[in-house]
């Protein structure tokens, strides 16, 4: 059972949850703390209409005081604990008020990390971290040796599962740069850390690539020699990161070093060379991975290395990967109609993730891309579009920028700047032919038109299924 003896978790503790959000972390923290008798104030700059789904999940939970549509100084000055949404910048004046007043500052994931009795596998990276974390969970779960939990940035909260967790359990956490920025202050160290890659992202928050890298490197910064890291051998940036733990690689086979490595070409029988601990053998990794794209073979290689370090066997790897059907909103086939396939890849919020999505298809792709401007370079995204897409519907804040990049390339690909997802979908349908794939892979965050990538993906799914029903 988790230790909840901290004064901030005792009945009557005054707690402010800052930023309820839409991903479940704020809801989980509020419910968990209220259930332990805390006096909880939930404050968010968005109003109850914008947060309707999250508020609904807290219906009937006693001891919650609501402060929506604003922040008030007293909610940060006269409290014992402030649980800060990771998206809130550390220089927030409200956070500074709490700090100066002596309140303990944490996040939902920080609170979980403090109380978690199990062993942790932490996964980060600019692309592929959600799928890699879910693959690790699937492999360990297939082994049946104790319980395995999946949480973190992938959504929801594990706080209310703490009492069911044991010291022998494995907890797999997907961690964003925002979460790691806060965990760095706790000197949090995972038994096994996995880094998939690093490309520029979230520069609207971190401002520079160096600051973004520094936040990501927190996953390794506090490791001890008894812990381990699985790092991409193909990413020269990540391959050079340091850790006090033992290190394994994954990626293309270089003929040496410990890890899980792929051959040069991907096909249905793609083999991987496994050199982890006492295991040294070749496995038909490509035959076990059900979801498309060579990038998912790399995700599977990273997941295999981490799972073997955690005690899984090769048979567990095979069962786990064969059973893993992919994540919602990640190259998810959501409809087929009149010779067209509709794929929801709303979780693709970086240019690199769009590039790997486009490369996963042999048939023509009509792409829907664009969204919230995170201040990251988009010329590479325009290059990928021009090289691989049949046509492109441009959306959101970045639509004009992408249109200019394509024009600068003198690219003749059919394209249209659209004012809504519905308009983009209708235009994409008009450009498509039987045999085409219609792909939502935005390469940008969703916050200009939607509250989350999930809302965006669900809206696309509804449009695709509605068009199928109308056929």
Rosetta blueprint (number, residue, H / E / L):
1 X L
2 X L
3 X L
4 X L
5 X L
6 X L
7 X H
8 X H
9 X H
10 X L
11 X L
12 X L
13 X L
14 X E
15 X E
16 X E
17 X E
18 X E
19 X L
20 X L
21 X L
22 X L
23 X L
24 X L
25 X H
26 X H
27 X H
28 X H
29 X H
30 X H
31 X H
32 X H
33 X H
34 X H
35 X H
36 X L
37 X L
38 X L
39 X E
40 X E
41 X E
42 X E
43 X E
44 X E
45 X L
46 X L
47 X L
48 X L
49 X L
50 X L
51 X L
52 X H
53 X H
54 X H
55 X H
56 X H
57 X L
58 X L
59 X L
60 X L
61 X L
62 X L
63 X L
64 X E
65 X E
66 X E
67 X E
68 X E
69 X L
70 X L
71 X L
72 X L
73 X L
74 X H
75 X H
76 X H
77 X H
78 X L
79 X L
80 X L
81 X E
82 X E
83 X E
84 X E
85 X L
86 X L
87 X L
88 X L
89 X L
90 X L
91 X L
92 X L
93 X H
94 X H
95 X H
96 X H
97 X H
98 X H
99 X H
100 X H
101 X L
102 X L
103 X L
104 X E
105 X E
106 X E
107 X L
108 X H
109 X H
110 X H
111 X H
112 X H
113 X H
114 X H
115 X H
116 X L
117 X L
118 X L
119 X E
120 X E
121 X E
122 X E
123 X E
124 X E
125 X L
126 X L
127 X L
128 X L
129 X H
130 X H
131 X H
132 X H
133 X H
134 X H
135 X H
136 X H
137 X H
138 X H
139 X H
140 X H
141 X H
142 X H
143 X H
144 X L
145 X L
146 X L
147 X L
148 X E
149 X E
150 X E
151 X E
152 X E
153 X L
154 X L
155 X L
156 X L
157 X L
158 X L
159 X H
160 X H
161 X H
162 X H
163 X H
164 X H
165 X L
166 X L
167 X L
168 X L
169 X L
170 X E
171 X E
172 X E
173 X E
174 X E
175 X L
176 X L
177 X H
178 X H
179 X H
180 X H
181 X H
182 X H
183 X H
184 X H
185 X H
186 X L
187 X L
188 X L
189 X L
190 X L
191 X L
192 X E
193 X E
194 X E
195 X E
196 X L
197 X L
198 X L
199 X L
200 X L
201 X L
202 X L
203 X H
204 X H
205 X H
206 X H
207 X L
208 X L
209 X H
210 X H
211 X H
212 X H
213 X H
214 X H
215 X H
216 X H
217 X L
218 X H
219 X H
220 X H
221 X H
222 X L
223 X L
224 X L
225 X L
226 X L
227 X L
228 X E
229 X E
230 X E
231 X E
232 X E
233 X L
234 X L
235 X L
236 X H
237 X H
238 X H
239 X H
240 X L
241 X L
242 X L
243 X L
244 X L
245 X L
246 X E
247 X E
248 X E
249 X E
250 X E
251 X E
252 X E
253 X L
254 X L
255 X L
256 X L
257 X L
258 X L
259 X E
260 X E
261 X E
262 X E
263 X L
264 X L
265 X L
266 X L
267 X L
268 X L
269 X L
270 X L
271 X L
272 X E
273 X E
274 X E
275 X E
276 X E
277 X L
278 X L
279 X E
280 X E
281 X E
282 X E
283 X E
284 X L
285 X H
286 X H
287 X H
288 X H
289 X L
290 X L
291 X L
292 X L
293 X L
294 X H
295 X H
296 X H
297 X H
298 X H
299 X H
300 X H
301 X H
302 X H
303 X H
304 X H
305 X H
306 X H
307 X H
308 X H
309 X H
310 X L
311 X L
312 X L
313 X L
314 X H
315 X H
316 X H
317 X H
318 X H
319 X H
320 X H
321 X H
322 X H
323 X H
324 X L
325 X L
326 X L
327 X L
328 X L
329 X L
330 X L
331 X L
332 X E
333 X E
334 X E
335 X E
336 X E
337 X E
338 X L
339 X L
340 X E
341 X E
342 X E
343 X E
344 X E
345 X L
346 X L
347 X L
348 X L
349 X L
350 X L
351 X H
352 X H
353 X H
354 X H
355 X H
356 X H
357 X H
358 X H
359 X H
360 X L
361 X L
362 X L
363 X L
364 X L
365 X E
366 X E
367 X E
368 X E
369 X E
370 X L
371 X L
372 X E
373 X L
374 X L
375 X L
376 X L
377 X L
378 X L
379 X H
380 X H
381 X H
382 X H
383 X H
384 X H
385 X H
386 X H
387 X H
388 X H
389 X L
390 X L
391 X E
392 X E
393 X E
394 X E
395 X L
396 X L
397 X L
398 X L
399 X H
400 X H
401 X H
402 X H
403 X H
404 X H
405 X H
406 X H
407 X H
408 X H
409 X L
410 X L
411 X L
412 X L
413 X L
414 X E
415 X E
416 X E
417 X E
418 X L
419 X L
420 X L
421 X H
422 X H
423 X H
424 X H
425 X H
426 X H
427 X H
428 X H
429 X H
430 X H
431 X H
432 X L
433 X L
434 X L
435 X L
436 X L
437 X E
438 X E
439 X E
440 X E
441 X L
442 X L
443 X L
444 X L
445 X E
446 X L
447 X L
448 X L
449 X L
450 X L
451 X L
452 X L
453 X H
454 X H
455 X H
456 X H
457 X H
458 X H
459 X H
460 X H
461 X H
462 X H
463 X H
464 X H
465 X H
466 X H
467 X H
468 X H
469 X H
470 X H
471 X L
